[in-house]
């Protein structure tokens, strides 16, 4: 009954973002996911394309400047204490952790004498770090390095960098400046034309751990689709890959130990994460 009442209140148009954020704590994820699908506030995936190029041609693309401005505004709200954290340009006002990811981070820190140095590939303006910074502050030593597109790196360095959080233009630049022991790919591999090549490249740097999170995995062989982002976030459609699990495992298993796959706590079914640890 409580969950149902929260769901009714959540759906009302005059409810503030802060209250909606709090209500999500009382609504089972399956109900919230169903509501977002029904009301058009959840992403949709369509098509089965032979190549990335074909999917790109069939998608509408997106206004990169508009999306960046929304992400920047949300990150600035978090920085200025107006929100606790943000994800995909949406602000949240209550504490919420990705416990599975946090477990991976803390495992690497424990194995490294309390030191955690993360390379977050495609990590925007540090959203994952900001979401978990309260827990990460307990570590004796922690740095978070985001590798992103040049305009994101420029904004990150100018407005969001700190002694803990910094931004780099490439994996090579990051490894040459930081003692990285964990590389994170959170909701990013599916949007790359050559994700397996990137994983192979990261493997060559021999980080202690590689963590994949919030990533769609194909039930059989790889599938290339088009993702349609809900208009409530921003109007866009672009190629998205449901990755080949066996191919990922063949890369992540090279002289490493692979954890069990774990489901994403915030995405639709078939989105998973996994940790690959050096022996």
C-alpha positions in Angstrom: 0.0 0.0 0.0 2.8 2.4 0.9 4.5 1.7 -2.4 1.3 2.3 -4.4 0.7 5.6 -2.6 4.3 6.7 -3.3 3.8 5.7 -7.0 0.6 7.8 -7.2 2.3 10.9 -5.6 5.4 10.4 -7.8 3.3 10.6 -11.0 1.7 13.9 -10.1 3.0 16.7 -12.2 3.3 19.3 -9.3 5.7 17.2 -7.2 9.1 18.8 -6.7 12.3 17.0 -7.9 13.4 16.6 -4.3 10.2 14.8 -3.2 10.3 12.6 -6.3 13.9 11.7 -5.6 12.9 10.7 -2.1 9.9 8.7 -3.2 12.0 6.4 -5.3 13.4 4.9 -2.0 9.9 3.5 -1.3 8.9 2.3 -4.8 10.1 -1.1 -5.9 12.4 -0.8 -9.0 10.1 -3.1 -11.1 7.1 -0.7 -10.5 9.2 2.4 -11.2 10.6 0.9 -14.3 7.1 -0.1 -15.6 5.9 3.5 -14.8 8.7 5.0 -16.8 8.0 2.8 -19.8 4.3 3.5 -19.7 4.8 7.3 -19.4 7.6 7.4 -22.0 10.3 8.3 -19.5 12.4 5.2 -20.2 14.7 4.6 -23.1 13.6 2.3 -25.9 15.7 0.1 -28.2 14.6 -0.7 -31.7 16.1 -2.5 -34.7 18.7 -5.2 -35.4 21.4 -3.8 -37.7 24.2 -5.6 -39.5 26.8 -2.9 -38.8 27.4 0.1 -36.6 27.4 2.3 -39.8 23.9 1.2 -40.7 22.6 1.9 -37.2 24.2 5.3 -37.3 22.6 6.2 -40.6 19.2 5.1 -39.3 19.4 7.2 -36.1 18.5 10.8 -35.8 21.6 11.7 -33.8 21.5 14.3 -31.0 22.3 17.9 -30.2 25.7 17.5 -28.5 25.8 21.1 -27.2 22.3 20.8 -25.6 23.1 17.5 -23.9 26.4 18.8 -22.6 24.7 21.9 -21.2 22.2 19.8 -19.3 24.9 17.6 -17.9 27.0 20.6 -17.0 24.1 22.3 -15.2 23.3 19.2 -13.2 27.0 18.7 -12.3 27.2 22.3 -11.2 24.1 21.8 -9.0 25.9 18.9 -7.3 29.1 20.9 -6.9 27.2 23.8 -5.4 25.3 21.7 -2.9 21.9 22.1 -4.6 21.7 18.4 -5.3 23.5 15.4 -3.8 24.4 13.7 -7.1 23.3 13.4 -10.7 23.0 10.7 -13.4 22.5 11.3 -17.1 21.8 15.0 -16.3 19.1 14.2 -13.8 19.6 15.5 -10.3 19.0 13.4 -7.1 18.4 14.7 -3.6 18.8 11.6 -1.5 21.7 9.4 -0.8 21.8 6.3 -3.1 24.7 4.0 -3.8 25.4 1.4 -6.4 26.4 -1.2 -3.9 27.7 -3.7 -6.4 30.0 -1.2 -8.0 31.0 0.1 -4.5 31.9 -3.4 -3.5 34.2 -3.7 -6.5 35.9 -0.4 -5.7 36.4 -1.3 -2.0 37.7 -4.8 -2.9 40.5 -3.2 -5.1 41.2 -0.6 -2.3 41.5 -3.5 0.2 43.9 -5.4 -2.0 46.0 -2.2 -2.4 46.4 -1.2 1.2 43.5 1.2 1.2 44.5 3.0 -2.0 42.1 3.4 -4.8 43.0 5.2 -8.1 40.2 5.0 -10.7 40.2 5.7 -14.4 36.6 6.3 -15.3 36.3 6.1 -19.0 33.4 8.3 -20.3 32.6 9.4 -16.8 31.2 12.8 -17.8 32.0 15.4 -15.2 32.6 12.9 -12.4 29.0 11.8 -11.7 29.9 8.4 -10.4 32.5 9.8 -8.1 30.2 12.4 -6.8 27.5 9.9 -6.1 29.8 7.7 -4.0 32.2 10.3 -2.6 30.9 10.1 0.9 31.9 6.4 1.1 35.1 6.9 -0.8 36.2 9.6 1.6 36.7 6.8 4.2 39.7 5.4 2.2 43.2 6.5 3.2 43.9 7.4 -0.4 41.6 7.9 -3.3 41.8 9.7 -6.7 39.2 9.6 -9.5 40.4 10.4 -13.1 37.8 10.9 -15.9 38.8 10.3 -19.5 36.4 12.1 -21.8 36.0 14.2 -24.9 38.1 17.3 -25.1 35.3 19.8 -24.4 34.2 17.8 -21.3 37.8 17.7 -20.1 38.2 21.4 -20.6 35.0 22.1 -18.5 36.0 19.5 -15.9 39.4 21.0 -15.4 38.1 24.6 -15.2 35.1 24.0 -13.0 35.1 20.6 -11.2 38.7 19.4 -10.7 40.0 18.9 -7.2 42.8 17.1 -5.4 40.6 14.0 -5.7 38.9 14.5 -9.1 40.7 15.3 -12.4 40.2 15.0 -16.1 42.3 13.6 -19.0 42.0 13.5 -22.8 43.2 9.9 -23.2 43.8 6.6 -21.4 47.5 7.0 -22.2 47.7 10.5 -20.7 45.9 9.3 -17.5 48.1 6.3 -16.9 51.2 8.5 -17.4 50.0 10.9 -14.7 48.2 8.7 -12.2 49.0 5.3 -10.6 45.7 3.7 -11.8 44.7 0.4 -10.1 41.1 0.2 -11.4 39.6 1.1 -14.8 35.8 1.6 -14.9 33.5 1.4 -17.9 30.1 2.4 -16.6 27.3 2.7 -19.3 29.8 3.5 -22.0 31.0 0.5 -23.9 27.7 0.1 -25.6 28.0 3.4 -27.3 31.4 2.8 -28.9 32.0 1.5 -32.4 35.0 -0.6 -31.3 34.5 -1.5 -27.6 36.5 -4.8 -27.7 39.6 -3.1 -29.2 39.4 -0.5 -26.4 39.2 -3.3 -23.7 42.2 -5.0 -25.3 44.1 -1.7 -25.2 43.3 -1.2 -21.5 44.4 -4.7 -20.8 47.8 -3.9 -22.1 48.3 -1.4 -19.2 47.8 -4.2 -16.7 45.6 -2.4 -14.1 44.8 -4.4 -11.0 41.1 -4.5 -12.0 38.8 -3.7 -14.8 35.1 -3.1 -14.0 32.3 -3.1 -16.4 29.0 -1.7 -15.1 25.5 -0.9 -16.5 26.2 -2.5 -19.8 23.7 -4.4 -22.0 24.6 -8.0 -22.8 23.2 -9.9 -25.7 21.4 -13.2 -24.9 23.1 -14.9 -27.8 25.5 -13.1 -30.2 26.1 -9.4 -30.3 23.2 -7.1 -31.3 23.4 -3.6 -32.7 20.3 -1.5 -32.1 19.2 2.2 -31.9 18.5 3.6 -28.5 15.8 6.3 -28.2 16.3 8.5 -25.2 13.1 9.8 -23.4 12.3 13.4 -24.2 12.2 14.2 -20.5 16.0 13.8 -20.5 16.8 15.0 -24.1 15.7 14.2 -27.6 18.1 11.8 -29.2 18.5 8.4 -30.9 21.9 6.8 -31.5 23.5 3.4 -32.1 23.7 1.1 -29.1 25.4 -2.3 -28.9 24.2 -5.3 -26.8 27.7 -6.8 -26.3 28.8 -10.4 -26.8 29.3 -11.9 -23.3 31.7 -14.6 -24.5 33.9 -12.1 -26.4 34.1 -9.9 -23.3 35.0 -12.8 -21.1 37.7 -13.9 -23.5 39.4 -10.5 -23.1 38.7 -10.0 -19.4 39.9 -13.5 -18.5 43.4 -13.1 -19.9 45.6 -13.9 -16.9 42.8 -12.5 -14.6 40.0 -13.7 -12.3 36.5 -12.9 -13.4 33.7 -12.2 -10.9 30.1 -13.4 -11.4 28.1 -11.1 -13.5 25.7 -8.9 -11.6 22.6 -7.1 -12.8 22.4 -3.3 -13.0 20.3 -1.9 -10.2 19.0 1.0 -12.3 18.7 -0.2 -15.9 16.3 -2.6 -17.7 16.8 -6.4 -17.8 19.9 -7.6 -19.6 22.1 -4.8 -18.3 25.0 -6.2 -16.2 28.3 -5.6 -14.6 31.4 -7.6 -13.9 34.9 -7.2 -12.3 38.1 -8.6 -13.8 41.0 -8.8 -11.3 44.7 -9.6 -11.8 45.8 -12.8 -10.3 
